[in-house]
Amino acid sequence: MDRQLANFYRNRWQAVEAIEQVELQNSVLVVRWEKLNELIRMARSLNLPDRLEESFDEEWGRWSKLKQMVY
């Protein structure tokens, strides 16, 4: 194997590695998107509120009442 052939071989595998990295990043994004969608479906099946702000105000009110009872 001469030097030019060795460089060609190395460059080819570097290109393959770069493509694999892009595919891996894209697959990670797809997996995360699927997990997010699954969480949303689960929340809807449990009849959880769509907006966290509404339930946050209710929770804050409960914690405030508990704090007043303790102190």
PDB file of N, H, CA, C and O in Angstrom:
ATOM      1  N   MET A   1       0.854  -1.165   0.000  1.00  0.00           N
ATOM      2  CA  MET A   1       0.000   0.000   0.000  1.00  0.00           C
ATOM      3  C   MET A   1       0.904   1.233   0.000  1.00  0.00           C
ATOM      4  O   MET A   1       1.753   1.399   0.875  1.00  0.00           O
ATOM      5  N   ASP A   2       0.708   2.062  -0.966  1.00  0.00           N
ATOM      6  H   ASP A   2       0.018   1.926  -1.677  1.00  0.00           H
ATOM      7  CA  ASP A   2       1.534   3.266  -1.009  1.00  0.00           C
ATOM      8  C   ASP A   2       0.869   4.398  -0.223  1.00  0.00           C
ATOM      9  O   ASP A   2      -0.253   4.257   0.265  1.00  0.00           O
ATOM     10  N   ARG A   3       1.568   5.500  -0.111  1.00  0.00           N
ATOM     11  H   ARG A   3       2.479   5.615  -0.507  1.00  0.00           H
ATOM     12  CA  ARG A   3       1.110   6.621   0.707  1.00  0.00           C
ATOM     13  C   ARG A   3      -0.220   7.196   0.212  1.00  0.00           C
ATOM     14  O   ARG A   3      -1.096   7.511   1.017  1.00  0.00           O
ATOM     15  N   GLN A   4      -0.374   7.332  -1.096  1.00  0.00           N
ATOM     16  H   GLN A   4       0.337   7.076  -1.751  1.00  0.00           H
ATOM     17  CA  GLN A   4      -1.600   7.905  -1.660  1.00  0.00           C
ATOM     18  C   GLN A   4      -2.803   7.005  -1.370  1.00  0.00           C
ATOM     19  O   GLN A   4      -3.878   7.501  -1.030  1.00  0.00           O
ATOM     20  N   LEU A   5      -2.635   5.716  -1.498  1.00  0.00           N
ATOM     21  H   LEU A   5      -1.763   5.313  -1.773  1.00  0.00           H
ATOM     22  CA  LEU A   5      -3.712   4.780  -1.221  1.00  0.00           C
ATOM     23  C   LEU A   5      -4.071   4.789   0.275  1.00  0.00           C
ATOM     24  O   LEU A   5      -5.245   4.696   0.634  1.00  0.00           O
ATOM     25  N   ALA A   6      -3.067   4.899   1.132  1.00  0.00           N
ATOM     26  H   ALA A   6      -2.113   4.975   0.840  1.00  0.00           H
ATOM     27  CA  ALA A   6      -3.306   4.960   2.574  1.00  0.00           C
ATOM     28  C   ALA A   6      -4.085   6.228   2.930  1.00  0.00           C
ATOM     29  O   ALA A   6      -5.002   6.174   3.749  1.00  0.00           O
ATOM     30  N   ASN A   7      -3.738   7.354   2.334  1.00  0.00           N
ATOM     31  H   ASN A   7      -2.993   7.398   1.668  1.00  0.00           H
ATOM     32  CA  ASN A   7      -4.465   8.604   2.573  1.00  0.00           C
ATOM     33  C   ASN A   7      -5.906   8.506   2.088  1.00  0.00           C
ATOM     34  O   ASN A   7      -6.829   8.969   2.758  1.00  0.00           O
ATOM     35  N   PHE A   8      -6.090   7.898   0.919  1.00  0.00           N
ATOM     36  H   PHE A   8      -5.340   7.521   0.375  1.00  0.00           H
ATOM     37  CA  PHE A   8      -7.439   7.712   0.382  1.00  0.00           C
ATOM     38  C   PHE A   8      -8.277   6.865   1.335  1.00  0.00           C
ATOM     39  O   PHE A   8      -9.431   7.190   1.617  1.00  0.00           O
ATOM     40  N   TYR A   9      -7.691   5.779   1.828  1.00  0.00           N
ATOM     41  H   TYR A   9      -6.754   5.514   1.599  1.00  0.00           H
ATOM     42  CA  TYR A   9      -8.367   4.876   2.750  1.00  0.00           C
ATOM     43  C   TYR A   9      -8.763   5.609   4.036  1.00  0.00           C
ATOM     44  O   TYR A   9      -9.900   5.499   4.496  1.00  0.00           O
ATOM     45  N   ARG A  10      -7.821   6.351   4.607  1.00  0.00           N
ATOM     46  H   ARG A  10      -6.898   6.440   4.234  1.00  0.00           H
ATOM     47  CA  ARG A  10      -8.085   7.099   5.841  1.00  0.00           C
ATOM     48  C   ARG A  10      -9.158   8.167   5.625  1.00  0.00           C
ATOM     49  O   ARG A  10     -10.051   8.324   6.457  1.00  0.00           O
ATOM     50  N   ASN A  11      -9.074   8.898   4.520  1.00  0.00           N
ATOM     51  H   ASN A  11      -8.348   8.770   3.844  1.00  0.00           H
ATOM     52  CA  ASN A  11     -10.059   9.942   4.222  1.00  0.00           C
ATOM     53  C   ASN A  11     -11.451   9.365   4.012  1.00  0.00           C
ATOM     54  O   ASN A  11     -12.451   9.961   4.414  1.00  0.00           O
ATOM     55  N   ARG A  12     -11.503   8.214   3.386  1.00  0.00           N
ATOM     56  H   ARG A  12     -10.691   7.730   3.059  1.00  0.00           H
ATOM     57  CA  ARG A  12     -12.802   7.575   3.161  1.00  0.00           C
ATOM     58  C   ARG A  12     -13.449   7.216   4.494  1.00  0.00           C
ATOM     59  O   ARG A  12     -14.645   7.439   4.683  1.00  0.00           O
ATOM     60  N   TRP A  13     -12.674   6.665   5.412  1.00  0.00           N
ATOM     61  H   TRP A  13     -11.702   6.484   5.259  1.00  0.00           H
ATOM     62  CA  TRP A  13     -13.238   6.281   6.705  1.00  0.00           C
ATOM     63  C   TRP A  13     -13.558   7.492   7.568  1.00  0.00           C
ATOM     64  O   TRP A  13     -14.461   7.432   8.403  1.00  0.00           O
ATOM     65  N   GLN A  14     -12.847   8.571   7.386  1.00  0.00           N
ATOM     66  H   GLN A  14     -12.114   8.620   6.708  1.00  0.00           H
ATOM     67  CA  GLN A  14     -13.195   9.806   8.088  1.00  0.00           C
ATOM     68  C   GLN A  14     -14.536  10.344   7.581  1.00  0.00           C
ATOM     69  O   GLN A  14     -15.348  10.851   8.356  1.00  0.00           O
ATOM     70  N   ALA A  15     -14.749  10.227   6.288  1.00  0.00           N
ATOM     71  H   ALA A  15     -14.090   9.815   5.659  1.00  0.00           H
ATOM     72  CA  ALA A  15     -16.028  10.656   5.708  1.00  0.00           C
ATOM     73  C   ALA A  15     -17.169   9.775   6.225  1.00  0.00           C
ATOM     74  O   ALA A  15     -18.250  10.270   6.541  1.00  0.00           O
ATOM     75  N   VAL A  16     -16.918   8.470   6.309  1.00  0.00           N
ATOM     76  H   VAL A  16     -16.039   8.067   6.052  1.00  0.00           H
ATOM     77  CA  VAL A  16     -17.928   7.553   6.837  1.00  0.00           C
ATOM     78  C   VAL A  16     -18.246   7.903   8.288  1.00  0.00           C
ATOM     79  O   VAL A  16     -19.409   7.896   8.690  1.00  0.00           O
ATOM     80  N   GLU A  17     -17.218   8.207   9.070  1.00  0.00           N
ATOM     81  H   GLU A  17     -16.273   8.212   8.743  1.00  0.00           H
ATOM     82  CA  GLU A  17     -17.421   8.576  10.466  1.00  0.00           C
ATOM     83  C   GLU A  17     -18.249   9.853  10.584  1.00  0.00           C
ATOM     84  O   GLU A  17     -19.120   9.951  11.449  1.00  0.00           O
ATOM     85  N   ALA A  18     -17.985  10.821   9.727  1.00  0.00           N
ATOM     86  H   ALA A  18     -17.278  10.741   9.024  1.00  0.00           H
ATOM     87  CA  ALA A  18     -18.741  12.081   9.756  1.00  0.00           C
ATOM     88  C   ALA A  18     -20.212  11.827   9.444  1.00  0.00           C
ATOM     89  O   ALA A  18     -21.090  12.404  10.085  1.00  0.00           O
ATOM     90  N   ILE A  19     -20.484  10.981   8.480  1.00  0.00           N
ATOM     91  H   ILE A  19     -19.771  10.512   7.960  1.00  0.00           H
ATOM     92  CA  ILE A  19     -21.870  10.649   8.129  1.00  0.00           C
ATOM     93  C   ILE A  19     -22.547   9.919   9.281  1.00  0.00           C
ATOM     94  O   ILE A  19     -23.705  10.189   9.598  1.00  0.00           O
ATOM     95  N   GLU A  20     -21.825   8.998   9.905  1.00  0.00           N
ATOM     96  H   GLU A  20     -20.884   8.780   9.647  1.00  0.00           H
ATOM     97  CA  GLU A  20     -22.393   8.272  11.042  1.00  0.00           C
ATOM     98  C   GLU A  20     -22.705   9.212  12.206  1.00  0.00           C
ATOM     99  O   GLU A  20     -23.710   9.032  12.893  1.00  0.00           O
ATOM    100  N   GLN A  21     -21.856  10.208  12.431  1.00  0.00           N
ATOM    101  H   GLN A  21     -21.040  10.355  11.872  1.00  0.00           H
ATOM    102  CA  GLN A  21     -22.115  11.178  13.503  1.00  0.00           C
ATOM    103  C   GLN A  21     -23.392  11.969  13.232  1.00  0.00           C
ATOM    104  O   GLN A  21     -24.187  12.199  14.144  1.00  0.00           O
ATOM    105  N   VAL A  22     -23.589  12.384  11.991  1.00  0.00           N
ATOM    106  H   VAL A  22     -22.944  12.198  11.251  1.00  0.00           H
ATOM    107  CA  VAL A  22     -24.804  13.121  11.630  1.00  0.00           C
ATOM    108  C   VAL A  22     -26.028  12.228  11.817  1.00  0.00           C
ATOM    109  O   VAL A  22     -27.050  12.671  12.343  1.00  0.00           O
ATOM    110  N   GLU A  23     -25.923  10.967  11.383  1.00  0.00           N
ATOM    111  H   GLU A  23     -25.093  10.607  10.956  1.00  0.00           H
ATOM    112  CA  GLU A  23     -27.037  10.040  11.555  1.00  0.00           C
ATOM    113  C   GLU A  23     -27.338   9.812  13.029  1.00  0.00           C
ATOM    114  O   GLU A  23     -28.503   9.729  13.417  1.00  0.00           O
ATOM    115  N   LEU A  24     -26.313   9.712  13.847  1.00  0.00           N
ATOM    116  H   LEU A  24     -25.366   9.780  13.532  1.00  0.00           H
ATOM    117  CA  LEU A  24     -26.496   9.519  15.279  1.00  0.00           C
ATOM    118  C   LEU A  24     -27.183  10.725  15.905  1.00  0.00           C
ATOM    119  O   LEU A  24     -28.102  10.568  16.710  1.00  0.00           O
ATOM    120  N   GLN A  25     -26.748  11.921  15.546  1.00  0.00           N
ATOM    121  H   GLN A  25     -26.002  12.049  14.893  1.00  0.00           H
ATOM    122  CA  GLN A  25     -27.377  13.129  16.070  1.00  0.00           C
ATOM    123  C   GLN A  25     -28.839  13.200  15.663  1.00  0.00           C
ATOM    124  O   GLN A  25     -29.695  13.566  16.468  1.00  0.00           O
ATOM    125  N   ASN A  26     -29.125  12.853  14.420  1.00  0.00           N
ATOM    126  H   ASN A  26     -28.429  12.556  13.766  1.00  0.00           H
ATOM    127  CA  ASN A  26     -30.508  12.878  13.948  1.00  0.00           C
ATOM    128  C   ASN A  26     -31.341  11.825  14.656  1.00  0.00           C
ATOM    129  O   ASN A  26     -32.497  12.077  14.995  1.00  0.00           O
ATOM    130  N   SER A  27     -30.771  10.652  14.883  1.00  0.00           N
ATOM    131  H   SER A  27     -29.831  10.448  14.608  1.00  0.00           H
ATOM    132  CA  SER A  27     -31.536   9.608  15.561  1.00  0.00           C
ATOM    133  C   SER A  27     -31.800   9.995  17.010  1.00  0.00           C
ATOM    134  O   SER A  27     -32.866   9.691  17.545  1.00  0.00           O
ATOM    135  N   VAL A  28     -30.844  10.661  17.652  1.00  0.00           N
ATOM    136  H   VAL A  28     -29.978  10.908  17.217  1.00  0.00           H
ATOM    137  CA  VAL A  28     -31.060  11.115  19.021  1.00  0.00           C
ATOM    138  C   VAL A  28     -32.209  12.112  19.047  1.00  0.00           C
ATOM    139  O   VAL A  28     -33.051  12.060  19.944  1.00  0.00           O
ATOM    140  N   LEU A  29     -32.255  13.000  18.097  1.00  0.00           N
ATOM    141  H   LEU A  29     -31.572  13.042  17.368  1.00  0.00           H
ATOM    142  CA  LEU A  29     -33.341  13.971  18.012  1.00  0.00           C
ATOM    143  C   LEU A  29     -34.678  13.260  17.813  1.00  0.00           C
ATOM    144  O   LEU A  29     -35.676  13.618  18.440  1.00  0.00           O
ATOM    145  N   VAL A  30     -34.695  12.260  16.946  1.00  0.00           N
ATOM    146  H   VAL A  30     -33.885  11.969  16.437  1.00  0.00           H
ATOM    147  CA  VAL A  30     -35.929  11.517  16.688  1.00  0.00           C
ATOM    148  C   VAL A  30     -36.378  10.785  17.946  1.00  0.00           C
ATOM    149  O   VAL A  30     -37.564  10.780  18.273  1.00  0.00           O
ATOM    150  N   VAL A  31     -35.438  10.170  18.650  1.00  0.00           N
ATOM    151  H   VAL A  31     -34.474  10.174  18.385  1.00  0.00           H
ATOM    152  CA  VAL A  31     -35.782   9.450  19.881  1.00  0.00           C
ATOM    153  C   VAL A  31     -36.330  10.412  20.920  1.00  0.00           C
ATOM    154  O   VAL A  31     -37.323  10.104  21.580  1.00  0.00           O
ATOM    155  N   ARG A  32     -35.705  11.565  21.078  1.00  0.00           N
ATOM    156  H   ARG A  32     -34.899  11.815  20.542  1.00  0.00           H
ATOM    157  CA  ARG A  32     -36.203  12.551  22.038  1.00  0.00           C
ATOM    158  C   ARG A  32     -37.590  13.036  21.659  1.00  0.00           C
ATOM    159  O   ARG A  32     -38.448  13.210  22.524  1.00  0.00           O
ATOM    160  N   TRP A  33     -37.813  13.254  20.381  1.00  0.00           N
ATOM    161  H   TRP A  33     -37.115  13.113  19.678  1.00  0.00           H
ATOM    162  CA  TRP A  33     -39.117  13.715  19.908  1.00  0.00           C
ATOM    163  C   TRP A  33     -40.178  12.658  20.204  1.00  0.00           C
ATOM    164  O   TRP A  33     -41.283  12.988  20.636  1.00  0.00           O
ATOM    165  N   GLU A  34     -39.840  11.379  19.969  1.00  0.00           N
ATOM    166  H   GLU A  34     -38.943  11.111  19.618  1.00  0.00           H
ATOM    167  CA  GLU A  34     -40.783  10.300  20.248  1.00  0.00           C
ATOM    168  C   GLU A  34     -41.094  10.221  21.745  1.00  0.00           C
ATOM    169  O   GLU A  34     -42.245  10.004  22.125  1.00  0.00           O
ATOM    170  N   LYS A  35     -40.081  10.394  22.596  1.00  0.00           N
ATOM    171  H   LYS A  35     -39.146  10.570  22.287  1.00  0.00           H
ATOM    172  CA  LYS A  35     -40.301  10.365  24.039  1.00  0.00           C
ATOM    173  C   LYS A  35     -41.192  11.521  24.481  1.00  0.00           C
ATOM    174  O   LYS A  35     -42.077  11.348  25.319  1.00  0.00           O
ATOM    175  N   LEU A  36     -40.953  12.694  23.916  1.00  0.00           N
ATOM    176  H   LEU A  36     -40.233  12.835  23.236  1.00  0.00           H
ATOM    177  CA  LEU A  36     -41.786  13.854  24.244  1.00  0.00           C
ATOM    178  C   LEU A  36     -43.234  13.599  23.852  1.00  0.00           C
ATOM    179  O   LEU A  36     -44.150  13.888  24.621  1.00  0.00           O
ATOM    180  N   ASN A  37     -43.439  13.061  22.661  1.00  0.00           N
ATOM    181  H   ASN A  37     -42.695  12.826  22.036  1.00  0.00           H
ATOM    182  CA  ASN A  37     -44.793  12.763  22.211  1.00  0.00           C
ATOM    183  C   ASN A  37     -45.449  11.723  23.109  1.00  0.00           C
ATOM    184  O   ASN A  37     -46.642  11.821  23.394  1.00  0.00           O
ATOM    185  N   GLU A  38     -44.695  10.739  23.553  1.00  0.00           N
ATOM    186  H   GLU A  38     -43.725  10.660  23.321  1.00  0.00           H
ATOM    187  CA  GLU A  38     -45.238   9.726  24.456  1.00  0.00           C
ATOM    188  C   GLU A  38     -45.654  10.354  25.788  1.00  0.00           C
ATOM    189  O   GLU A  38     -46.703  10.013  26.333  1.00  0.00           O
ATOM    190  N   LEU A  39     -44.839  11.267  26.309  1.00  0.00           N
ATOM    191  H   LEU A  39     -43.986  11.544  25.866  1.00  0.00           H
ATOM    192  CA  LEU A  39     -45.203  11.952  27.548  1.00  0.00           C
ATOM    193  C   LEU A  39     -46.470  12.782  27.390  1.00  0.00           C
ATOM    194  O   LEU A  39     -47.317  12.817  28.283  1.00  0.00           O
ATOM    195  N   ILE A  40     -46.591  13.442  26.261  1.00  0.00           N
ATOM    196  H   ILE A  40     -45.903  13.413  25.536  1.00  0.00           H
ATOM    197  CA  ILE A  40     -47.786  14.246  26.002  1.00  0.00           C
ATOM    198  C   ILE A  40     -49.014  13.348  25.916  1.00  0.00           C
ATOM    199  O   ILE A  40     -50.062  13.681  26.470  1.00  0.00           O
ATOM    200  N   ARG A  41     -48.897  12.208  25.225  1.00  0.00           N
ATOM    201  H   ARG A  41     -48.046  11.938  24.775  1.00  0.00           H
ATOM    202  CA  ARG A  41     -50.024  11.276  25.132  1.00  0.00           C
ATOM    203  C   ARG A  41     -50.405  10.736  26.511  1.00  0.00           C
ATOM    204  O   ARG A  41     -51.587  10.609  26.828  1.00  0.00           O
ATOM    205  N   MET A  42     -49.393  10.417  27.330  1.00  0.00           N
ATOM    206  H   MET A  42     -48.433  10.520  27.072  1.00  0.00           H
ATOM    207  CA  MET A  42     -49.665   9.918  28.669  1.00  0.00           C
ATOM    208  C   MET A  42     -50.365  10.981  29.510  1.00  0.00           C
ATOM    209  O   MET A  42     -51.320  10.674  30.223  1.00  0.00           O
ATOM    210  N   ALA A  43     -49.900  12.227  29.434  1.00  0.00           N
ATOM    211  H   ALA A  43     -49.124  12.477  28.855  1.00  0.00           H
ATOM    212  CA  ALA A  43     -50.525  13.311  30.193  1.00  0.00           C
ATOM    213  C   ALA A  43     -51.982  13.494  29.779  1.00  0.00           C
ATOM    214  O   ALA A  43     -52.851  13.710  30.623  1.00  0.00           O
ATOM    215  N   ARG A  44     -52.239  13.408  28.497  1.00  0.00           N
ATOM    216  H   ARG A  44     -51.533  13.233  27.812  1.00  0.00           H
ATOM    217  CA  ARG A  44     -53.619  13.558  28.024  1.00  0.00           C
ATOM    218  C   ARG A  44     -54.487  12.387  28.465  1.00  0.00           C
ATOM    219  O   ARG A  44     -55.655  12.571  28.808  1.00  0.00           O
ATOM    220  N   SER A  45     -53.915  11.175  28.458  1.00  0.00           N
ATOM    221  H   SER A  45     -52.966  11.025  28.180  1.00  0.00           H
ATOM    222  CA  SER A  45     -54.710  10.015  28.893  1.00  0.00           C
ATOM    223  C   SER A  45     -55.010  10.078  30.384  1.00  0.00           C
ATOM    224  O   SER A  45     -56.008   9.518  30.837  1.00  0.00           O
ATOM    225  N   LEU A  46     -54.151  10.760  31.157  1.00  0.00           N
ATOM    226  H   LEU A  46     -53.341  11.216  30.789  1.00  0.00           H
ATOM    227  CA  LEU A  46     -54.380  10.937  32.590  1.00  0.00           C
ATOM    228  C   LEU A  46     -55.197  12.188  32.898  1.00  0.00           C
ATOM    229  O   LEU A  46     -55.426  12.527  34.059  1.00  0.00           O
ATOM    230  N   ASN A  47     -55.632  12.866  31.843  1.00  0.00           N
ATOM    231  H   ASN A  47     -55.446  12.591  30.899  1.00  0.00           H
ATOM    232  CA  ASN A  47     -56.423  14.100  31.966  1.00  0.00           C
ATOM    233  C   ASN A  47     -55.683  15.185  32.741  1.00  0.00           C
ATOM    234  O   ASN A  47     -56.291  15.941  33.499  1.00  0.00           O
ATOM    235  N   LEU A  48     -54.393  15.254  32.551  1.00  0.00           N
ATOM    236  H   LEU A  48     -53.899  14.640  31.935  1.00  0.00           H
ATOM    237  CA  LEU A  48     -53.610  16.325  33.162  1.00  0.00           C
ATOM    238  C   LEU A  48     -53.831  17.609  32.378  1.00  0.00           C
ATOM    239  O   LEU A  48     -54.118  17.560  31.182  1.00  0.00           O
ATOM    240  N   PRO A  49     -53.704  18.753  33.031  1.00  0.00           N
ATOM    241  CA  PRO A  49     -53.940  20.018  32.317  1.00  0.00           C
ATOM    242  C   PRO A  49     -52.884  20.246  31.230  1.00  0.00           C
ATOM    243  O   PRO A  49     -51.723  19.864  31.375  1.00  0.00           O
ATOM    244  N   ASP A  50     -53.318  20.874  30.151  1.00  0.00           N
ATOM    245  H   ASP A  50     -54.261  21.184  30.034  1.00  0.00           H
ATOM    246  CA  ASP A  50     -52.412  21.172  29.048  1.00  0.00           C
ATOM    247  C   ASP A  50     -51.420  22.270  29.408  1.00  0.00           C
ATOM    248  O   ASP A  50     -50.306  22.300  28.885  1.00  0.00           O
ATOM    249  N   ARG A  51     -51.817  23.156  30.285  1.00  0.00           N
ATOM    250  H   ARG A  51     -52.722  23.131  30.709  1.00  0.00           H
ATOM    251  CA  ARG A  51     -50.967  24.294  30.631  1.00  0.00           C
ATOM    252  C   ARG A  51     -50.500  24.147  32.074  1.00  0.00           C
ATOM    253  O   ARG A  51     -51.304  23.968  32.989  1.00  0.00           O
ATOM    254  N   LEU A  52     -49.218  24.225  32.253  1.00  0.00           N
ATOM    255  H   LEU A  52     -48.565  24.371  31.510  1.00  0.00           H
ATOM    256  CA  LEU A  52     -48.665  24.093  33.589  1.00  0.00           C
ATOM    257  C   LEU A  52     -48.920  25.329  34.441  1.00  0.00           C
ATOM    258  O   LEU A  52     -48.998  25.232  35.666  1.00  0.00           O
ATOM    259  N   GLU A  53     -49.049  26.475  33.814  1.00  0.00           N
ATOM    260  H   GLU A  53     -48.985  26.554  32.819  1.00  0.00           H
ATOM    261  CA  GLU A  53     -49.231  27.709  34.573  1.00  0.00           C
ATOM    262  C   GLU A  53     -50.498  27.657  35.420  1.00  0.00           C
ATOM    263  O   GLU A  53     -50.511  28.141  36.552  1.00  0.00           O
ATOM    264  N   GLU A  54     -51.556  27.073  34.876  1.00  0.00           N
ATOM    265  H   GLU A  54     -51.545  26.680  33.956  1.00  0.00           H
ATOM    266  CA  GLU A  54     -52.809  27.006  35.619  1.00  0.00           C
ATOM    267  C   GLU A  54     -52.661  26.138  36.864  1.00  0.00           C
ATOM    268  O   GLU A  54     -53.085  26.533  37.950  1.00  0.00           O
ATOM    269  N   SER A  55     -52.071  24.974  36.716  1.00  0.00           N
ATOM    270  H   SER A  55     -51.726  24.652  35.834  1.00  0.00           H
ATOM    271  CA  SER A  55     -51.916  24.093  37.870  1.00  0.00           C
ATOM    272  C   SER A  55     -50.845  24.621  38.815  1.00  0.00           C
ATOM    273  O   SER A  55     -50.903  24.359  40.016  1.00  0.00           O
ATOM    274  N   PHE A  56     -49.871  25.357  38.296  1.00  0.00           N
ATOM    275  H   PHE A  56     -49.824  25.570  37.320  1.00  0.00           H
ATOM    276  CA  PHE A  56     -48.831  25.931  39.147  1.00  0.00           C
ATOM    277  C   PHE A  56     -49.427  26.901  40.151  1.00  0.00           C
ATOM    278  O   PHE A  56     -49.032  26.900  41.317  1.00  0.00           O
ATOM    279  N   ASP A  57     -50.366  27.724  39.722  1.00  0.00           N
ATOM    280  H   ASP A  57     -50.687  27.725  38.775  1.00  0.00           H
ATOM    281  CA  ASP A  57     -51.018  28.671  40.631  1.00  0.00           C
ATOM    282  C   ASP A  57     -51.768  27.938  41.741  1.00  0.00           C
ATOM    283  O   ASP A  57     -51.745  28.359  42.898  1.00  0.00           O
ATOM    284  N   GLU A  58     -52.429  26.845  41.386  1.00  0.00           N
ATOM    285  H   GLU A  58     -52.448  26.503  40.446  1.00  0.00           H
ATOM    286  CA  GLU A  58     -53.143  26.062  42.386  1.00  0.00           C
ATOM    287  C   GLU A  58     -52.176  25.445  43.394  1.00  0.00           C
ATOM    288  O   GLU A  58     -52.413  25.476  44.601  1.00  0.00           O
ATOM    289  N   GLU A  59     -51.083  24.883  42.875  1.00  0.00           N
ATOM    290  H   GLU A  59     -50.890  24.858  41.894  1.00  0.00           H
ATOM    291  CA  GLU A  59     -50.079  24.274  43.747  1.00  0.00           C
ATOM    292  C   GLU A  59     -49.451  25.323  44.661  1.00  0.00           C
ATOM    293  O   GLU A  59     -49.241  25.071  45.847  1.00  0.00           O
ATOM    294  N   TRP A  60     -49.160  26.470  44.124  1.00  0.00           N
ATOM    295  H   TRP A  60     -49.330  26.675  43.161  1.00  0.00           H
ATOM    296  CA  TRP A  60     -48.553  27.541  44.918  1.00  0.00           C
ATOM    297  C   TRP A  60     -49.487  27.956  46.056  1.00  0.00           C
ATOM    298  O   TRP A  60     -49.043  28.216  47.174  1.00  0.00           O
ATOM    299  N   GLY A  61     -50.772  28.013  45.757  1.00  0.00           N
ATOM    300  H   GLY A  61     -51.132  27.801  44.848  1.00  0.00           H
ATOM    301  CA  GLY A  61     -51.755  28.351  46.783  1.00  0.00           C
ATOM    302  C   GLY A  61     -51.790  27.313  47.891  1.00  0.00           C
ATOM    303  O   GLY A  61     -51.889  27.663  49.067  1.00  0.00           O
ATOM    304  N   ARG A  62     -51.710  26.034  47.526  1.00  0.00           N
ATOM    305  H   ARG A  62     -51.629  25.750  46.570  1.00  0.00           H
ATOM    306  CA  ARG A  62     -51.697  24.977  48.544  1.00  0.00           C
ATOM    307  C   ARG A  62     -50.459  25.068  49.421  1.00  0.00           C
ATOM    308  O   ARG A  62     -50.552  24.960  50.643  1.00  0.00           O
ATOM    309  N   TRP A  63     -49.291  25.268  48.796  1.00  0.00           N
ATOM    310  H   TRP A  63     -49.215  25.356  47.803  1.00  0.00           H
ATOM    311  CA  TRP A  63     -48.056  25.387  49.567  1.00  0.00           C
ATOM    312  C   TRP A  63     -48.105  26.616  50.471  1.00  0.00           C
ATOM    313  O   TRP A  63     -47.609  26.583  51.597  1.00  0.00           O
ATOM    314  N   SER A  64     -48.690  27.673  49.988  1.00  0.00           N
ATOM    315  H   SER A  64     -49.093  27.699  49.074  1.00  0.00           H
ATOM    316  CA  SER A  64     -48.803  28.890  50.792  1.00  0.00           C
ATOM    317  C   SER A  64     -49.662  28.642  52.025  1.00  0.00           C
ATOM    318  O   SER A  64     -49.316  29.084  53.121  1.00  0.00           O
ATOM    319  N   LYS A  65     -50.784  27.937  51.855  1.00  0.00           N
ATOM    320  H   LYS A  65     -51.065  27.578  50.965  1.00  0.00           H
ATOM    321  CA  LYS A  65     -51.647  27.616  52.987  1.00  0.00           C
ATOM    322  C   LYS A  65     -50.933  26.709  53.985  1.00  0.00           C
ATOM    323  O   LYS A  65     -51.054  26.908  55.194  1.00  0.00           O
ATOM    324  N   LEU A  66     -50.181  25.702  53.487  1.00  0.00           N
ATOM    325  H   LEU A  66     -50.082  25.541  52.505  1.00  0.00           H
ATOM    326  CA  LEU A  66     -49.439  24.827  54.394  1.00  0.00           C
ATOM    327  C   LEU A  66     -48.369  25.588  55.172  1.00  0.00           C
ATOM    328  O   LEU A  66     -48.160  25.359  56.364  1.00  0.00           O
ATOM    329  N   LYS A  67     -47.709  26.483  54.482  1.00  0.00           N
ATOM    330  H   LYS A  67     -47.878  26.669  53.514  1.00  0.00           H
ATOM    331  CA  LYS A  67     -46.669  27.272  55.139  1.00  0.00           C
ATOM    332  C   LYS A  67     -47.265  28.140  56.248  1.00  0.00           C
ATOM    333  O   LYS A  67     -46.682  28.264  57.325  1.00  0.00           O
ATOM    334  N   GLN A  68     -48.426  28.738  55.981  1.00  0.00           N
ATOM    335  H   GLN A  68     -48.900  28.637  55.106  1.00  0.00           H
ATOM    336  CA  GLN A  68     -49.080  29.569  56.991  1.00  0.00           C
ATOM    337  C   GLN A  68     -49.509  28.732  58.194  1.00  0.00           C
ATOM    338  O   GLN A  68     -49.466  29.206  59.329  1.00  0.00           O
ATOM    339  N   MET A  69     -49.924  27.488  57.949  1.00  0.00           N
ATOM    340  H   MET A  69     -49.960  27.102  57.027  1.00  0.00           H
ATOM    341  CA  MET A  69     -50.338  26.614  59.043  1.00  0.00           C
ATOM    342  C   MET A  69     -49.139  26.228  59.925  1.00  0.00           C
ATOM    343  O   MET A  69     -49.281  26.082  61.139  1.00  0.00           O
ATOM    344  N   VAL A  70     -47.976  26.068  59.317  1.00  0.00           N
ATOM    345  H   VAL A  70     -47.860  26.187  58.331  1.00  0.00           H
ATOM    346  CA  VAL A  70     -46.791  25.637  60.051  1.00  0.00           C
ATOM    347  C   VAL A  70     -46.167  26.797  60.812  1.00  0.00           C
ATOM    348  O   VAL A  70     -45.715  26.625  61.944  1.00  0.00           O
ATOM    349  N   TYR A  71     -46.138  27.967  60.205  1.00  0.00           N
ATOM    350  H   TYR A  71     -46.505  28.107  59.285  1.00  0.00           H
ATOM    351  CA  TYR A  71     -45.431  29.104  60.827  1.00  0.00           C
ATOM    352  C   TYR A  71     -46.379  30.023  61.491  1.00  0.00           C
ATOM    353  O   TYR A  71     -45.964  31.030  62.065  1.00  0.00           O
TER     354      TYR A  71
END
